[in-house]
Amino acid sequence: MMAKAYRQRWRIWFVAVLSHTVGLFHRAAMAPMADRIMADFDLTAAAFGSLGAVYFYVYAAMQLPSGTFADTMGPRKTITFGLVLTTAGSVIMGLAPTFGVLYIGRVIVSFGASLAWLSALKVIMNWFRSSEVATVTGLSGAINNSGQLLAATPLALLIIAIGWRMSFITAAVVSLMVALLNWFIVKDSPKKAGLPSIAEIEGEASQEGAQHKPQSGICQRMHEVLRNRKLWPLFLVAMGTYGSYATFFLNWLVVYLMQTYGVTRDYAASFALVSAIGAIIGTSALGFISDRIHSRRVPIMAATFISLVGFLLIVLWNGGKPPLTAFWPISFIIGFNVGTMPIAFATVRDVARPEVRGMSSGLINMGAFAGAAVIQPLFGYVLDLNWAGEVLGDIRHYPVEAFQQATALPCALMAVGFVGALMLREPRKAPYVTRD
C-alpha cells in the first residue's frame, strides 16, 4: 500500500503541476509579441501595459477564491474548469478583431489560469510530507517555468513563422489536451485514490487527530487567514520578488532590449529565456536548500537581497543602460531568485491548518500578482510620459531615460520584498500534518 501511494503520487503531482505551466506560458507570452500587438491595434505603451497587467489583476483578485475552491471543490475539478476557460480565452485572443475583444480574451485566460496553482499546491500538501514540501514545490516551479521558457525564444520563433494569432490558437489546443489529462489522472488526495493518507502511512495519524479542528465556514476561514501574522511577511516577499520579476522580465524586457540596444526580437527574447532557465533551476535548488538546512528565512533573505542588487544595477549602471553582456548574469540571477516562492508556499504548511492551506497560499500568491498588477501599467505610463515622439515602423520608440525611470518601479517593489524577508521569523517544526 505504501509503495503504491508513493508511486502514484508522482504521476498525479506531475499532471497537476503541468496545468499551471500553461498559465505561466500565457503570463510571459506578451513580451515577444509586444511590438506586433501594439502595431496591429495602434496601442500606446500604457494601453499595452494594461493588457499585460489585467492578467495580474484578475489573478490577484482570484487567489482567495481559488484557494477556497481548492479547499472545497477539490483540485481535480478546479484545475479542469480553469484549463477549459484558458482554452476558450486563447481562441478569443487569436481571433480578436479589436483590442476590446483581445482584452476580453486575456481576462478569460487570466481567470482560468488563476485556478491552477493553488490546487496543484493542495495536491502537493495532500500527497507529500512536510519535510518534502519545499523540495517538491521547488521541482513544481521548475516544471511550471518551462512554460515561461517556451514563451521566450521558442514563442518568438513561432510568431515569426505563423504569426501571433495562430500562436494563441496553438496554445489553446495544448490547454485542452492538458485539461483532459488532468481530469483522468489527478486524484485530490490518497483517500480519493482508495489509499491511506500520507500521515497514516508515516505513522502520524495520532498527531493528525490531535491537531484537527472541525470544519469552519468560508468567512471563518478567511478571518483566520487574515489574522495569521506569520503570513503577511510572506505576502510582502511574494509581492516584491515575483511582482518585480513579472513586470520587467515577463512583459517589458524584450521591448527594452530591442529599443535600447537595437537587437533583434529573437536575440532579445534569448535573455528572457535565460531568466526562465534561472527560474527553473532556482525554484528547484532553493527549495531543496531550504529543506536541507532546515531554514526558510535564510534562503529567502539572501535571494531577495541579491535580486534587489540586480535591479539596482539595471537602473543605475551607465544611466540605465548596462553593458549588454551584463544582462546574461543579471537575467539568470534574478530568475534564479524567484525560487523564494516555493519556500514561501512551503512555509504555509508549517504555519496554517490543513483546512485553510489553500486560502493561505492564495493570500501569498495574491501578494505576488497584486505587485505586478499595480506596477505593470505604471511602467507603461512612465514610458509614455517620457516619449519624445519618435516612431519606428509604426511602433513608438522610447529613449533609454524613459526605461530607466520606468524600471525604478520594479526596483522599488523588490525593496519591499527584501523588507518582508527581514520581517520573517523562522517557523517552528510544523504542528500540522496533512489530513485527507
Secondary structure, 3 states (H helix, E strand, C coil): CHHHHHHHHHHHHHHHHHHHHHHHHHHHCCHHHHHHHHHHCCCCHHHHHHHHHHHHHHHHHCHHHHHHHHHHCCHHHHHHHHHHHHHHHHHHHHHCCCHHHHHHHHHHHHHHHCCHHHHHHHHHHHHCCHHHHHHHHHHHHHHHHHHHHHCCHHHHHHHHHHHHHHHHHHHHHHHHHHHHHHHHHCCCCCHHHCCCCHHHHCCCHHHHHHHCCCCCCHHHHHHHHHCCCCCHHHHHHHHHHHHHHHHHHHHHHHHHHHHHHCCCHHHHHHHHHHHHHHHHHHHHHHHHHHHHHCCCHHHHHHHHHHHHHHHHHHHHHHHCCCCHHHHHHHHHHHHHHHHHHHHHHHHHHHHCCHHHHHHHHHHHHHHHHHHHHHHHHHHHHHHHHCCCCCEECCEECCCHHHHHHHHHHHHHHHHHHHHHHHHCCCCCCCCCCCCC
